[in-house]
């Protein structure tokens, strides 16, 4: 398992009965987590001192309950390459805060590859959300194209780049359907040295285009292989789809990339350490491909 264990401003404090207690900077949140199927004593005092609690509804969805939580606050993460990323957070629909902290373990992986490349690097980030991976790649020195179907998420990512002190010229921001964008890049003859994608299990593009992970992800990876440069650095795919094993991601990258480029493909669970128990909370899976292990 790849574990994001270098956070100072974020921490999973405890887990029990379908929920996790987290510290986001100075604030404590309780949010549901489908992986937490154990019933253990809630001994940590944070369970009672929480600033926000997202309650699941039996009818689907849910709602927030707040206890002295600001509408917006910031946390930061320092990469091993000594670059600091800053993120604006706020609680919004579907229990999210605007950041998936477990992804820091992947930021470290490709930031090192970009920094050590010894040449200009172009990176494409698809389904790019609020820009965690975009910021990490840009901070490492890459020119990044950031694509997401949500105008609001792209705006949020731009603000994260601003407060992180990143140059406005280091990222190209696009509101677009990811599949259609890649198809146009193929026609244009564009190429990228690294590709990152964080596709949802299910989603819709800006014009109502339907996306289903199991049906569309392999063809999208194959499309993306056509815009990789002649000397590509890496390919990263993340999955939160229940039941999609890390070995499936390994196979997808092997079938789509290894025959053409060689290199190495590997899939693993990603996770976050749980402070109160010393265990690890699984947070989905990632697949990585690169020319060198």
N, C-alpha and C positions, 0 to 999 in steps of 0.2 A: 504494500500500500504506500502511496505517496502522501505524506502528511505535511500540512501547512502549519509548521510549529515555530515560526519566527515572528508571529504577531506580538506586539506590545499593547496596541490599542484595542484589540479584540480578544475575547476568551470565551470558550464554552465552560461555564462554571460547574454545571451539573445537568443531569438528564434523568427523567423519570416519568412514567405514566403518559407516554405519548408527547411529552414536551421537553424543550431544552431551555435552560437558563443561561443567558448570554450577557457578557459585558461588552458594550460598544462604547469605547471611550469611558466617559463618566456615568453612563446610563445602563441600567439593567433591563433587559427585555425577556419575556417568556413567550416562546412561539412553539406551535406544534411541529412535530417531526415524525414522519411515518416510520422511521427506523427505530424509534425509541419504544420498543414493545415490552420493556421490563418495568416492573413495579417495585421500586426501591424507595427507601425513606428519603424524604426531602429535608435533609438536615441542614443544608446551606441556608443561611439567613436571607440570602437574596431572593428566595422564593416569595418571601413576605415583604421585601423592600423593593420590589420591581417598580420601574418607571412606566412600563407599558406591557400589556398582556393581550395577545391576539387569541381570541376564542373561536374555535371551530363551531360551525352550526351543523346540526343534524340534517339540515335541509341542503347542505352544500355551502361553500364559501365560509364566511365568518366576519368578525368585526373586532376592532381594537378597543381596548379599555386603557385609558391613560391615567397616570399618577405623576404629575409634575414632570412631564416630558416635553422638551421644546419641539416646535414644528420642524426644525432643521438643526443639525449639528455636524461637526466634522471629526474625522479620525485620519490617521496617517499610517503609512507602511513604508519602512526603509528596505529597499532591495539590497542584496549582497553587494551589488556594484556601487553602493553608496549613493543611490538616488532615492529621494523621498517622494512618495505619491500621497496625495491628499484626496479625500473623498467626502462629498457632502451626502449626508444621510437624512432620510425622512421616512416615517412609516406610511405605507400606502397599500393599496388593494392586494389581496392574495398574500398577506402576511409579510411581504418583502420590505426591505429597508433601502434598496438600491445598490447592494453589494453582496457578492458571494465570496466570503473570506477564504474558503478552502482553495479558491483558484490561485492564491498566492504561490502555492507550490509549483504551478505551471508558469506563472510569471517569472519565477527565478530560473526555470529551465530554459525558456527561450530568450530571456534577457542576456543570459551568459553567452548563448550562441551568437546573438546579434553583436554583442560587445566584442567578442573574440573573432568575428568574421574577417576583420581587416579590410573591409570594402564597404561601399554603400549598400544598404539593405532595404528592400521594399517589402512591406508586410500588408496583407489583406486580413481584416478582422470582420467576419460575417456574423450576423445575429449579435451585434457587438454590445447591446444593452447600454449600461452607463459608463462603459469604457475602461474597466480595470485592465484588461489585456492591452488595449490601445495605449494607455498611459505607460504601462511597463515597457512595451516595445519602443515607444517614442523616447522614453527616458534612457533606454539603452543605445539610442542613436539611429533607429530606423525611421524611414518615412512610411507613414501608416495611412491606409485607406480604411475608414471606419464606416460600416454599412449596417443600418438597422431600419426596419419598416416603421418604427414609431418615431415621429417627430419629437415627441416629448422626451424620449430616452436619449436621442441624439443631442438635444439641448442640454440635458443633464450631464452627458458625457463631456460636452464642450466646457461646461462650468467646472467639472472636475479637472480638466486639463488646465484651465486658467488658474485655479487655486493651487495646482501642482507646479506652476511656473514653467509650463512647457510652451515652446514657441508656437505661435499660431500657424507657422508654415510647416510644422512637422506632421500635421494630420490633415487629411482631406475628409470632410464630414459629409455623408450622403444618407438621405432618407430614401430607401428603395427596397424593393423585393429582392432578396439575396440571390435567388436562382436566376431571375431575369437579369440582374446586374452581371453575374458571372457569364451568362450567355452573351451579353453585349461585349464584355471584356475579351472573350474569345474572338469575336468578329473584329474587334479593334486591334488584335494582336498584342494585347497587354500581357505583362508577366510580373510575377512576384516571387521573391526569394523565400518567403514564409507565409503560410496561411493558417489562420486560427478560425475555428467555427464553434459556436455554442448553440446549436439548434434546439428549439423547444420540442417537447413531445408533440405538441399540437399548436398551431398558430395560423394567423392570417396576415397576408401582405397588405400594403396600403390601399390596394384596390380590391380587397376581399379574397385574394389568392389563398387557397387552403394548403397548409403544410402539415404533413404527418411524418414523424421521425422514421418509423420503420419502412414507410413506403418511398420516402424521398432521399434518405441520407446517402445511400450508396451511389445513386446516379449523380448527386451533387458532388461527392468526393471525386468521382470520375471526371465530371466537368471541370472541377478545380485543378485536377492534374494537368489539364490542357493549358492552364495559365501559370503553371510553375516555371520558373526560369530554368535555363540549361544547367545551372549549378545551384539547386535549391538548398536551403538550410534546414527547414523543418516544416512539419504539418502537425497541427494539434486539433483534435476534436473532443468535445465534452458531451457527456450524456447524463441526463437525470431521469431518463425513461426507465420506469420500473421493469425489472426483468431482463434488461439488456446487459449482458455480462461483459466485463472488460475484455475477455477473449474475442467477443464479437467485434469490438473496435479494432483489436489487433488484426483480425481477419479482413475487415473492411479496408484498412490501410495497406495490408499486404496485397490484396487483390488489385486495388486501384493504383498503387504507387510502386511496389517493389519490382515488378517486372520491367517497368520503364526506367526507373532511377536506381534500383538496388537499394542499399541502405538497410535500416533496421526499423521494425515496427513493434510496438509494445503497448499493451493496455493494462491498466491497473485501477483499482479503487482509489479514490482520493478521500482524505479525511481530516478531521480536526481533533486535537487532543482534548480530553475532558479533564479539567483540573482536579475535580473532587474525587475522581476514581483512578486516574492514571490510564484509563482506557482511551480508545479512539472512536469517534463518531463517524461512521461512513457517510459520505456526501456525494454519491454518484460515482462516475467513472470517467477516465480520460484515456484517449489513445494518442500516442506520440509516434511520429515517424521522423527520422533524420538520416543523413548519410553516414554519420558516425554515432556510435552508442553514447 
